[in-house]
Amino acid sequence: MAKETIDVIRAAEKEAEELIRSAVYESERIITNAKSLANEIYEKMISDALKEAEDRIKESEEKGRLIINEALKEAETEIKTLQNKAKAKEEEIIELILSEIV
């Protein structure tokens, strides 16, 4: 009877050790998977942030081009206006000079 009790205790200890090994293995597997998942999430976040930054840069560049183009159009209009005024003044001066000569 004592031998049976000792055998039962040893079997229980062996089963407990196996459960502990299994729990350690499972916890290591869970930790490895969690690290892998965390790394994937981190990489995705970095990728998304870089994409958003690139999109914002492109958007800013486009806005800059539009502003520059608008400024160029305004400058061209102003130049034409000034050229027309200068041409009119030139004609006035020529007429004035001719009237003084005659």
Secondary structure, DSSP 8 states (H G I E B T S, - for coil): -HHHHHHHHHHHHHHHHHHHHHHHHHHHHHHHHHHHHHHHHHHHHHHHHHHHHHHHHHHHHHHHHHHHHHHHHHHHHHHHHHHHHHHHHHHHHHHHHHHHH-
